[in-house]
Amino acid sequence: MDPITYPAVLHPEEDGGYSIWLPDIPGCISQGRTVSEAMENIKEAFGLYYEDAVEGQSVLPEPASPGSVRLEAGEFVLEMSFSPAAYLAKRPAEQV
């Protein structure tokens, strides 16, 4: 299965670290001390949404183009690439 890619908005926090969210996925929000940690955390948050979509409890919307995402001062966009196979392989069998 091909990776799923969505734009992720990173917001630098005043006290350090980053808030991160996927504008196309309602409620898909996380944070991290570094950009790398924030990206890994948003993949985990998206994984839960993905599991719901697989079970028919939600729908995966089409991703917006990164250039169309509205940003506030200091924010920036990176593409989050999510591999369903890698995510599901990490989950304990009873959770999948």
N, C-alpha and C positions, 0 to 999 in steps of 0.2 A: 504494500500500500504506500502511495506517495505521501510525503510529509504534507501537513496542513499548515498554511502560513497566514498569519494575521498581523496587522500593524499593532504594535504595543507602544503606548505612551508612557514615557518616563518623566517623572517630576522630581527634581532634586529637592530634598527636604532641608530646611534651615539648620536642623541639628545633625545633619549628615544622613547619608543613605538616600534611598529613592522609593517613592510610591510608583506603582506600575499598574496599568489596566489595559484591557482590550476594549476599545470603544465599540466594537461590533458585537460583543458578548455581554449582555446585561449582568452586572454583579461580579464580573471576573476581575478582581482586584487583588493585589498583593503588595509586597514591599521587599526590600533587601538592603544590606549595608553597602553593597557594590552593584554596579550595573549587571555583572555576571550573576550574582546571587539573586537579584530581582528578576532577571530573565528565567532562571531555573525555577523560582517560586511561582511565576505566572504560568509556566508550563504545567506545574502541578495543579494549580487552580483550574486551568483550562482542561486538564485531564479529567477532573470531576464532572465538568460540563459535558465533555466528550462522552463519558460513560453514560450520562443521562440521555444524550442524543442517541447512542447506540441502543439503549433500552426503550426508545420512543417517547421519552419524557420531555425532550426538548429538541429543537431543530438547530442545526449548524447554519448560521446565515452566511451569505457570500461575504468574503472579506472586502473591505474598502481598500482603495489604493492608498499607500502611505502618504502620498502627496495631498490627498483630500481630507486628511485628519486635521481638525482644528486644534491649535496649540495655544497655550498661554505662555507668557514670558518665561524663558528658562527651560521649558519642556522640549523634549525631542522624541522622535519616533524611530524605533528599530523594528525589524520584522522578526516576529516570533515564529520559529519553525518547529512544529510539533510532529513527532513520529508516533502514530498510534501503536505500532508494533513494539517499539522500544518502551513506551509508557506501560502498555499492558504486560510486557515481559517483566517489568519491575514490581508489579502488583502481586501481593500474595494471592494464591489461587482462590481462596474463599471470598476475596473482595472483587474479583472480576466476574 
